[in-house]
Each structure stands twice: as structure tokens, then as C-alpha cells.
Amino acid sequence: MENSDITITLTPDEALVLSDWLYCVQMTDLSRMVDDTAVWAPLHKISGTLDKNLPGLFAADYAERVEAARARLRPVEDDGDGDGN
């Protein structure tokens, strides 16, 4: 395996939603959700990197920002009329 870093590019919405989810995962019993402790280090590294690079993590309206980002990332539901509109 080469010794080169891997870069992942996320939109601000993706980064905020992922950061929030990782925080929730880390606050639970991580060993019940992630059975291989080798995975913990990269999860913590990703979480820390996101936290350092996301403005507004401690903003008063953080919950609203996360929910708005989630809403923008969810697929638009098909209205079922079959014409794509």
C-alpha cells in the first residue's frame, strides 16, 4: 500500500450532517455499533477534522443549521405523476 493520504471532499451541508452524526455515534456505546476497534481511530480523526473546519458548531442555532442541512441533502420525493415534474 502506498504511503499517500486520501482526500475526501464534502459540501458544507454534508460535513455538518456527518459531523453531527459522528458526534452522536461517539457519545453512544461505540463498541456496540463498531465492533472492530481499528475503525475507531479513523472515525475520531474524521470527526476531529470536521470539528476543526466547521464554523458554527457552538452557534445558538446549531440544531436548526443541522436540520436545514439534512433537509437540503434528502432526496426530493417523487410526486408520483410520472412526468418528472
All heavy atoms as an XYZ file, in Angstrom:
655
protein
N       0.828     -1.170      0.000
C       0.000      0.000      0.000
C       0.882      1.246      0.000
O       1.848      1.329      0.730
C      -0.920     -0.013      1.220
C      -1.833      1.164      1.309
S      -2.945      0.973      2.721
C      -4.373      1.717      2.033
N       0.537      2.183     -0.814
C       1.306      3.419     -0.893
C       1.108      4.260      0.354
O       0.085      4.186      1.018
C       0.863      4.231     -2.112
C       1.206      3.595     -3.430
C       0.767      4.450     -4.601
O       0.746      5.682     -4.474
O       0.444      3.867     -5.633
N       2.088      5.070      0.663
C       2.000      5.982      1.799
C       1.532      7.349      1.341
O       2.232      8.341      1.486
C       3.349      6.096      2.501
C       3.663      4.877      3.320
O       2.762      4.160      3.715
N       4.924      4.637      3.578
N       0.353      7.404      0.775
C      -0.199      8.691      0.387
C      -1.540      8.879      1.077
O      -2.274      7.927      1.310
C      -0.355      8.784     -1.132
O      -1.212      7.776     -1.599
N      -1.821     10.121      1.420
C      -3.079     10.428      2.086
C      -4.229     10.360      1.099
O      -4.046     10.497     -0.112
C      -3.035     11.832      2.690
C      -2.074     11.922      3.857
O      -1.790     10.881      4.475
O      -1.612     13.040      4.141
N      -5.403     10.164      1.629
C      -6.625     10.152      0.833
C      -7.409     11.395      1.201
O      -7.593     11.704      2.386
C      -7.451      8.883      1.102
C      -6.674      7.662      0.613
C      -8.822      8.977      0.450
C      -7.326      6.339      0.968
N      -7.875     12.101      0.186
C      -8.650     13.313      0.409
C     -10.094     13.056      0.042
O     -10.384     12.514     -1.021
C      -8.101     14.470     -0.452
O      -6.729     14.672     -0.108
C      -8.882     15.740     -0.235
N     -10.988     13.446      0.933
C     -12.422     13.347      0.684
C     -12.972     14.762      0.679
O     -12.706     15.542      1.595
C     -13.116     12.509      1.781
C     -12.574     11.088      1.777
C     -14.626     12.532      1.585
C     -13.039     10.242      2.940
N     -13.723     15.086     -0.333
C     -14.313     16.409     -0.431
C     -15.794     16.323     -0.112
O     -16.508     15.498     -0.666
C     -14.120     16.985     -1.857
O     -12.722     16.993     -2.146
C     -14.672     18.381     -1.963
N     -16.238     17.170      0.817
C     -17.640     17.218      1.216
C     -18.157     18.637      1.051
O     -17.413     19.594      1.229
C     -17.795     16.819      2.690
C     -17.325     15.432      3.101
C     -17.351     15.301      4.613
C     -18.195     14.373      2.467
N     -19.435     18.756      0.769
C     -20.057     20.064      0.777
C     -20.202     20.499      2.240
O     -20.142     19.657      3.147
C     -21.448     20.044      0.121
O     -22.330     19.254      0.946
C     -21.403     19.487     -1.295
N     -20.420     21.775      2.491
C     -20.646     22.199      3.879
C     -21.831     21.473      4.529
O     -21.750     21.101      5.708
C     -20.915     23.704      3.751
C     -20.137     24.102      2.534
C     -20.299     22.934      1.599
N     -22.896     21.254      3.785
C     -24.043     20.518      4.333
C     -23.657     19.086      4.683
O     -24.011     18.578      5.756
C     -25.214     20.506      3.353
C     -25.974     21.811      3.307
O     -25.781     22.673      4.197
O     -26.775     21.976      2.364
N     -22.950     18.412      3.789
C     -22.527     17.037      4.054
C     -21.623     16.973      5.275
O     -21.773     16.087      6.123
C     -21.798     16.466      2.834
C     -22.681     16.228      1.648
C     -21.912     15.948      0.367
O     -20.731     16.353      0.240
O     -22.507     15.324     -0.536
N     -20.696     17.908      5.377
C     -19.771     17.922      6.502
C     -20.505     18.153      7.817
O     -20.225     17.489      8.826
C     -18.710     19.002      6.282
N     -21.466     19.071      7.818
C     -22.204     19.370      9.049
C     -23.037     18.173      9.499
O     -23.021     17.793     10.669
C     -23.093     20.587      8.829
C     -23.882     21.080     10.040
C     -22.952     21.446     11.189
C     -24.755     22.253      9.647
N     -23.743     17.548      8.570
C     -24.580     16.395      8.906
C     -23.716     15.219      9.353
O     -24.029     14.546     10.343
C     -25.487     16.019      7.715
C     -26.170     14.681      7.925
C     -26.517     17.116      7.474
N     -22.621     14.975      8.671
C     -21.724     13.876      9.056
C     -21.103     14.141     10.422
O     -21.032     13.241     11.264
C     -20.634     13.674      8.010
C     -19.630     12.559      8.286
C     -20.326     11.208      8.435
C     -18.585     12.516      7.184
N     -20.675     15.366     10.665
C     -20.099     15.710     11.959
C     -21.092     15.487     13.088
O     -20.745     14.924     14.132
C     -19.644     17.173     11.951
O     -19.207     17.565     13.223
N     -22.317     15.905     12.873
C     -23.351     15.726     13.897
C     -23.597     14.242     14.157
O     -23.693     13.807     15.303
C     -24.640     16.423     13.455
C     -25.687     16.422     14.550
O     -25.476     17.108     15.566
O     -26.712     15.724     14.379
N     -23.674     13.458     13.086
C     -23.905     12.021     13.232
C     -22.734     11.347     13.955
O     -22.932     10.525     14.856
C     -24.121     11.379     11.864
C     -24.381      9.916     11.938
C     -25.564      9.293     12.222
C     -23.413      8.873     11.740
N     -25.386      7.928     12.206
C     -24.091      7.647     11.918
C     -22.068      8.856     11.429
C     -23.440      6.426     11.790
C     -21.421      7.629     11.306
C     -22.115      6.429     11.486
N     -21.511     11.705     13.574
C     -20.344     11.119     14.230
C     -20.312     11.469     15.707
O     -19.960     10.633     16.550
C     -19.049     11.586     13.550
C     -18.745     10.941     12.212
C     -17.589     11.665     11.525
C     -18.426      9.466     12.376
N     -20.687     12.685     16.047
C     -20.754     13.081     17.454
C     -21.740     12.182     18.206
O     -21.429     11.675     19.288
C     -21.162     14.548     17.583
C     -21.388     14.959     19.011
C     -20.310     15.225     19.855
C     -22.673     15.054     19.531
C     -20.510     15.586     21.180
C     -22.890     15.414     20.850
C     -21.798     15.676     21.676
O     -22.006     16.019     22.981
N     -22.905     11.976     17.615
C     -23.915     11.116     18.252
C     -23.400      9.690     18.420
O     -23.599      9.070     19.468
C     -25.208     11.125     17.448
S     -26.077     12.702     17.479
N     -22.731      9.173     17.404
C     -22.184      7.819     17.463
C     -21.132      7.718     18.562
O     -21.113      6.761     19.334
C     -21.581      7.410     16.098
C     -20.726      6.163     16.220
C     -22.675      7.199     15.072
N     -20.288      8.734     18.657
C     -19.216      8.694     19.646
C     -19.740      8.846     21.071
O     -19.086      8.423     22.017
C     -18.176      9.771     19.342
C     -17.388      9.455     18.091
C     -16.489     10.594     17.666
O     -16.772     11.752     17.911
N     -15.397     10.244     17.007
N     -20.910      9.426     21.223
C     -21.491      9.599     22.560
C     -22.283      8.371     23.006
O     -22.710      8.283     24.149
C     -22.400     10.838     22.601
C     -21.658     12.149     22.460
S     -20.422     12.373     23.769
C     -18.901     12.216     22.872
N     -22.486      7.424     22.107
C     -23.148      6.171     22.472
C     -22.068      5.168     22.855
O     -20.887      5.486     22.900
C     -23.966      5.608     21.286
O     -23.061      5.269     20.227
C     -25.000      6.583     20.800
N     -22.470      3.966     23.075
C     -21.510      2.901     23.344
C     -20.925      2.482     21.996
O     -21.457      1.612     21.311
C     -22.210      1.728     24.036
C     -21.247      0.631     24.427
O     -20.021      0.766     24.184
O     -21.709     -0.379     24.964
N     -19.838      3.142     21.602
C     -19.232      2.924     20.289
C     -18.905      1.457     20.042
O     -19.031      0.965     18.926
C     -17.976      3.786     20.154
C     -17.355      3.948     18.784
C     -18.341      4.533     17.787
C     -16.111      4.818     18.850
N     -18.560      0.727     21.077
C     -18.194     -0.675     20.903
C     -19.369     -1.542     20.476
O     -19.181     -2.592     19.878
C     -17.570     -1.237     22.175
O     -18.516     -1.254     23.220
N     -20.598     -1.101     20.764
C     -21.759     -1.879     20.315
C     -22.084     -1.603     18.852
O     -22.629     -2.461     18.174
C     -22.966     -1.575     21.192
C     -22.793     -2.152     22.571
C     -23.920     -1.974     23.518
N     -25.085     -1.245     23.050
C     -26.295     -1.394     23.532
N     -26.494     -2.262     24.495
N     -27.293     -0.677     23.096
N     -21.762     -0.419     18.375
C     -22.054     -0.074     16.988
C     -20.902     -0.443     16.056
O     -21.122     -0.877     14.933
C     -22.344      1.424     16.873
C     -22.682      1.858     15.463
S     -23.044      3.606     15.400
C     -24.800      3.527     15.188
N     -19.685     -0.260     16.522
C     -18.493     -0.541     15.721
C     -17.721     -1.634     16.436
O     -17.071     -1.389     17.446
C     -17.629      0.731     15.555
C     -16.410      0.440     14.705
C     -18.448      1.870     14.960
N     -17.800     -2.849     15.896
C     -17.228     -3.995     16.595
C     -15.724     -4.163     16.404
O     -15.106     -4.952     17.096
C     -17.950     -5.280     16.197
C     -17.842     -5.591     14.716
O     -17.320     -4.753     13.966
O     -18.296     -6.674     14.310
N     -15.129     -3.411     15.506
C     -13.691     -3.512     15.265
C     -13.024     -2.229     15.755
O     -13.212     -1.157     15.172
C     -13.419     -3.723     13.780
C     -11.957     -3.931     13.462
O     -11.103     -3.780     14.365
O     -11.654     -4.228     12.294
N     -12.247     -2.312     16.816
C     -11.627     -1.121     17.392
C     -10.662     -0.430     16.438
O     -10.337      0.739     16.633
C     -10.900     -1.457     18.715
O      -9.947     -2.488     18.474
C     -11.893     -1.900     19.776
N     -10.221     -1.118     15.394
C      -9.346     -0.490     14.395
C     -10.076      0.635     13.669
O      -9.447      1.542     13.144
C      -8.851     -1.533     13.394
N     -11.389      0.590     13.647
C     -12.191      1.607     12.964
C     -12.292      2.879     13.802
O     -12.507      3.965     13.275
C     -13.601      1.044     12.643
C     -14.489      2.092     12.015
C     -13.489     -0.167     11.739
N     -12.118      2.783     15.093
C     -12.300      3.937     15.967
C     -11.342      5.080     15.645
O     -11.742      6.242     15.627
C     -12.145      3.539     17.424
C     -13.178      2.571     17.917
C     -14.155      1.957     17.187
C     -13.321      2.083     19.244
N     -14.898      1.113     17.982
C     -14.404      1.180     19.255
C     -12.641      2.317     20.426
C     -14.824      0.518     20.405
C     -13.057      1.661     21.568
C     -14.140      0.773     21.558
N     -10.070      4.780     15.410
C      -9.083      5.833     15.139
C      -9.465      6.664     13.915
O      -9.474      7.895     13.993
C      -7.687      5.241     14.995
N      -9.803      6.033     12.778
C     -10.193      6.869     11.640
C     -11.492      7.635     11.889
O     -11.640      8.766     11.433
C     -10.338      5.898     10.470
C     -10.077      4.543     10.980
C      -9.643      4.626     12.395
N     -12.431      7.040     12.630
C     -13.663      7.766     12.948
C     -13.367      9.016     13.774
O     -13.898     10.093     13.499
C     -14.638      6.865     13.714
C     -15.416      5.848     12.899
C     -16.272      4.979     13.822
C     -16.289      6.524     11.870
N     -12.515      8.856     14.774
C     -12.151     10.003     15.609
C     -11.379     11.055     14.797
O     -11.564     12.255     14.998
C     -11.340      9.562     16.818
C     -12.145      8.813     17.834
N     -13.218      9.355     18.495
C     -12.028      7.554     18.303
C     -13.729      8.479     19.331
N     -13.031      7.361     19.225
N     -10.528     10.599     13.892
C      -9.759     11.534     13.061
C     -10.678     12.324     12.140
O     -10.556     13.547     12.004
C      -8.716     10.773     12.247
C      -7.768     11.666     11.494
C      -6.659     10.849     10.845
C      -5.598     11.734     10.261
N      -4.472     10.962      9.730
N     -11.627     11.648     11.506
C     -12.589     12.329     10.635
C     -13.412     13.320     11.446
O     -13.588     14.477     11.052
C     -13.497     11.308      9.917
C     -12.700     10.510      8.899
C     -14.680     12.019      9.236
C     -13.428      9.292      8.361
N     -13.892     12.882     12.586
C     -14.710     13.737     13.440
C     -13.933     14.978     13.877
O     -14.443     16.102     13.816
C     -15.185     12.951     14.657
O     -15.993     13.754     15.477
N     -12.709     14.793     14.307
C     -11.885     15.923     14.741
C     -11.596     16.893     13.615
O     -11.623     18.109     13.802
N     -11.322     16.362     12.431
C     -11.062     17.215     11.274
C     -12.292     18.031     10.920
O     -12.204     19.234     10.645
C     -10.620     16.361     10.068
O      -9.423     15.659     10.418
C     -10.367     17.226      8.844
N     -13.452     17.392     10.939
C     -14.689     18.119     10.651
C     -14.917     19.206     11.694
O     -15.235     20.351     11.354
C     -15.878     17.156     10.620
C     -15.945     16.199      9.440
C     -17.031     15.156      9.666
C     -16.167     16.940      8.139
N     -14.755     18.862     12.954
C     -14.992     19.828     14.029
C     -14.102     21.058     13.893
O     -14.544     22.182     14.133
C     -14.777     19.188     15.397
C     -15.862     18.179     15.753
O     -16.869     18.089     15.011
O     -15.689     17.471     16.768
N     -12.846     20.848     13.505
C     -11.913     21.972     13.356
C     -12.267     22.861     12.174
O     -11.891     24.028     12.151
C     -10.482     21.464     13.188
C      -9.855     20.961     14.456
C      -8.390     20.683     14.243
C      -8.196     19.192     14.132
N      -6.831     18.771     13.909
N     -12.955     22.309     11.201
C     -13.190     23.046      9.961
C     -14.621     23.537      9.778
O     -14.926     24.146      8.745
C     -12.794     22.180      8.766
C     -11.298     22.020      8.688
O     -10.591     22.942      8.312
N     -10.802     20.856      9.078
N     -15.482     23.272     10.716
C     -16.869     23.698     10.590
C     -17.149     24.925     11.454
O     -17.051     24.855     12.676
C     -17.822     22.572     11.001
C     -17.979     21.445     10.010
C     -18.766     20.307     10.632
C     -18.673     21.933      8.755
N     -17.504     26.022     10.827
C     -17.888     27.188     11.621
C     -19.272     26.954     12.218
O     -20.094     26.233     11.665
C     -17.918     28.321     10.587
C     -18.221     27.635      9.299
C     -17.584     26.270      9.398
N     -19.512     27.521     13.337
C     -20.856     27.467     13.906
C     -21.203     26.234     14.701
O     -22.373     26.032     15.030
N     -20.218     25.409     15.049
C     -20.536     24.216     15.839
C     -21.127     24.577     17.198
O     -21.906     23.815     17.756
C     -19.290     23.352     16.057
C     -18.904     22.422     14.929
C     -17.652     21.640     15.295
C     -20.019     21.467     14.571
N     -20.764     25.744     17.699
C     -21.266     26.156     19.006
C     -22.246     27.323     18.893
O     -22.535     27.992     19.879
C     -20.097     26.512     19.931
C     -19.160     25.344     20.134
C     -17.931     25.306     19.499
C     -19.521     24.268     20.932
C     -17.079     24.225     19.669
C     -18.682     23.183     21.107
C     -17.452     23.165     20.472
N     -22.773     27.528     17.694
C     -23.741     28.605     17.488
C     -25.049     28.274     18.197
O     -25.418     27.106     18.342
C     -23.993     28.803     15.991
N     -25.728     29.307     18.609
C     -27.004     29.126     19.309
C     -28.027     28.406     18.437
O     -28.881     27.675     18.940
C     -27.549     30.476     19.758
N     -27.933     28.584     17.125
C     -28.894     27.965     16.208
C     -28.343     26.700     15.547
O     -28.773     26.316     14.463
C     -29.350     28.965     15.151
C     -28.210     29.424     14.242
O     -27.020     29.232     14.586
O     -28.517     29.993     13.183
N     -27.405     26.021     16.225
C     -26.769     24.828     15.662
C     -27.792     23.775     15.232
O     -27.714     23.242     14.130
C     -25.785     24.222     16.676
C     -25.210     22.907     16.229
C     -24.197     22.858     15.272
C     -25.693     21.694     16.730
C     -23.667     21.659     14.843
C     -25.164     20.483     16.309
C     -24.156     20.477     15.370
O     -23.649     19.284     14.939
N     -28.753     23.471     16.080
C     -29.741     22.434     15.762
C     -30.514     22.791     14.502
O     -30.770     21.926     13.653
C     -30.700     22.223     16.934
N     -30.852     24.050     14.352
C     -31.578     24.494     13.152
C     -30.692     24.383     11.914
O     -31.159     24.014     10.836
C     -32.074     25.932     13.319
C     -33.185     26.086     14.342
C     -32.674     26.206     15.783
O     -31.441     26.288     16.021
O     -33.523     26.193     16.690
N     -29.408     24.705     12.067
C     -28.471     24.586     10.935
C     -28.347     23.130     10.475
O     -28.338     22.851      9.286
C     -27.088     25.103     11.332
C     -27.018     26.580     11.514
C     -25.620     26.989     11.913
N     -25.566     28.378     12.312
C     -24.481     29.116     12.201
N     -23.357     28.613     11.738
N     -24.511     30.375     12.589
N     -28.240     22.223     11.438
C     -28.121     20.801     11.093
C     -29.392     20.317     10.406
O     -29.327     19.621      9.390
C     -27.811     19.944     12.344
C     -27.878     18.462     12.017
C     -26.442     20.291     12.902
N     -30.538     20.679     10.935
C     -31.796     20.227     10.329
C     -31.968     20.801      8.930
O     -32.430     20.101      8.029
C     -32.992     20.584     11.220
C     -34.262     19.900     10.777
C     -34.122     18.392     10.540
O     -33.533     17.697     11.368
O     -34.607     17.904      9.491
N     -31.584     22.054      8.733
C     -31.678     22.657      7.393
C     -30.741     21.938      6.427
O     -31.106     21.667      5.273
C     -31.351     24.148      7.460
N     -29.544     21.598      6.880
C     -28.595     20.865      6.034
C     -29.145     19.480      5.697
O     -29.057     19.036      4.546
C     -27.240     20.747      6.733
N     -29.723     18.812      6.677
C     -30.331     17.493      6.418
C     -31.433     17.604      5.371
O     -31.535     16.767      4.471
C     -30.911     16.923      7.707
C     -29.901     16.407      8.659
C     -30.583     15.778      9.862
N     -29.581     15.287     10.773
C     -29.652     15.413     12.083
N     -30.689     16.007     12.647
N     -28.698     14.935     12.846
N     -32.265     18.614      5.511
C     -33.376     18.795      4.567
C     -32.856     19.009      3.153
O     -33.414     18.474      2.185
C     -34.248     19.970      5.006
N     -31.768     19.779      3.027
C     -31.212     20.017      1.688
C     -30.586     18.766      1.093
O     -30.519     18.615     -0.126
C     -30.188     21.157      1.752
C     -30.816     22.524      1.951
C     -29.787     23.633      1.821
N     -28.801     23.634      2.880
C     -28.901     24.294      4.034
N     -29.995     25.020      4.278
N     -27.925     24.249      4.930
N     -30.107     17.852      1.941
C     -29.447     16.635      1.456
C     -30.410     15.493      1.156
O     -30.060     14.572      0.422
C     -28.408     16.156      2.476
C     -27.169     17.031      2.612
C     -26.325     16.555      3.775
C     -26.368     17.045      1.323
N     -31.591     15.559      1.719
C     -32.551     14.476      1.468
C     -33.020     14.527      0.021
O     -33.263     15.601     -0.520
C     -33.742     14.603      2.400
C     -33.411     14.246      3.816
C     -34.632     14.227      4.710
N     -34.226     13.959      6.072
C     -34.257     14.858      7.058
N     -34.723     16.075      6.845
N     -33.857     14.529      8.260
N     -33.187     13.355     -0.574
C     -33.700     13.332     -1.958
C     -35.102     13.934     -2.017
O     -35.891     13.785     -1.084
C     -33.749     11.847     -2.309
C     -33.066     11.114     -1.217
C     -32.942     12.034     -0.035
N     -35.374     14.604     -3.106
C     -36.699     15.164     -3.323
C     -37.617     14.002     -3.623
O     -37.318     13.160     -4.466
C     -36.682     16.173     -4.487
C     -38.078     16.702     -4.762
C     -35.726     17.307     -4.198
N     -38.745     13.965     -2.917
C     -39.681     12.868     -3.150
C     -40.425     13.067     -4.461
O     -40.814     14.171     -4.807
C     -40.671     12.784     -1.995
C     -40.013     12.324     -0.707
C     -41.009     12.064      0.392
O     -42.165     11.731      0.081
O     -40.617     12.184      1.550
N     -40.618     11.971     -5.160
C     -41.369     11.971     -6.411
C     -42.846     12.132     -6.086
O     -43.376     11.490     -5.189
C     -41.128     10.642     -7.136
C     -41.763     10.594     -8.508
O     -42.360     11.600     -8.936
O     -41.668      9.523     -9.151
N     -43.527     13.025     -6.828
C     -44.937     13.248     -6.548
C     -45.823     12.191     -7.195
O     -47.039     12.216     -7.047
C     -45.391     14.646     -6.986
C     -45.236     14.879     -8.475
O     -44.937     13.911     -9.219
O     -45.418     16.023     -8.930
N     -45.214     11.257     -7.940
C     -45.952     10.129     -8.488
C     -46.722     10.397     -9.762
O     -47.437      9.542    -10.228
N     -46.547     11.598    -10.372
C     -47.315     11.857    -11.574
C     -46.663     11.302    -12.837
O     -47.234     11.320    -13.905
C     -47.608     13.357    -11.745
C     -46.356     14.196    -12.000
O     -45.274     13.606    -12.170
O     -46.484     15.430    -12.040
N     -45.431     10.799    -12.697
C     -44.780     10.114    -13.801
C     -44.142     10.994    -14.845
O     -43.455     10.533    -15.731
N     -44.327     12.323    -14.769
C     -43.735     13.181    -15.789
C     -42.467     13.865    -15.330
O     -41.900     14.679    -16.043
C     -44.742     14.212    -16.308
C     -45.165     15.247    -15.271
O     -44.583     15.229    -14.165
O     -46.029     16.073    -15.577
N     -42.005     13.554    -14.105
C     -40.760     14.121    -13.622
C     -40.894     15.525    -13.096
O     -39.930     16.154    -12.712
N     -42.067     16.080    -13.057
C     -42.276     17.439    -12.521
C     -42.957     17.382    -11.181
O     -43.695     16.611    -10.816
C     -43.149     18.276    -13.464
C     -42.434     18.568    -14.766
O     -41.226     18.765    -14.783
N     -43.179     18.604    -15.833
